[in-house]
């Protein structure tokens, strides 16, 4: 295994502060420090456990941290589940920036959930519950809930797959928030009843040369 280059913490702190100025997000100094700590842990663990294909911490800052926290204003309710969270993305950055909301981070790979548990312990996060399970085998009751207010994911290949696999997760007024690059009309039209597309929001991620959208899907009453 190649030796990791030193983690450029000071440079990344400055860059994060600059990037945040290009958004309307309110992120405190202590939250910014936690985001950089998370980035450092991801960079360190990635060298051994291959948690993400993004290797450069400067790219991680944009493609993993900023790309995650811009979702915050679209979260609905108090209880949120991030399905197929991988190494805790977007769930961990969102939990850091939204301490009044409770996050369940679900993934089926042990190494990913082990990493999330380490981050939760190191950063002292009290609003994150890591869960090792396949989404088909998990029920909201497993964490004492009847349903989630927001079901978020950027891991599914299609909206239809996300809705088929996660249909049992939202509460009666819950929402699916699918994180996409640029969803096609064909994909949006493939959403089956009783689900409907409520809105498609374009996200602005500073310094990211790619499209990002949130597709807000709800159940027709």
Buried (B, 14 or more C-beta within 10 A) or exposed (E): EEEEEEBBBEEBBEBBEEBBEEBEBEBEEEBBBBBBBBBBBBBBBBBEBEBBEBBEBBEBBBBBBBBBBBBBEBBBBEBBBBBBBBBBBBBBBBBBBBEEBBBBBBBBBEEBBBBBBBBBEEBEBEBBBBBBEEBEEBEBEEBEBEBBBBBBBBBBEBBBBBBEBBBEBBBEEBBBBBBBEEBEEEBBEEBEEEBEBEEBBEBEBBBBEEEBBBBBBBBEE
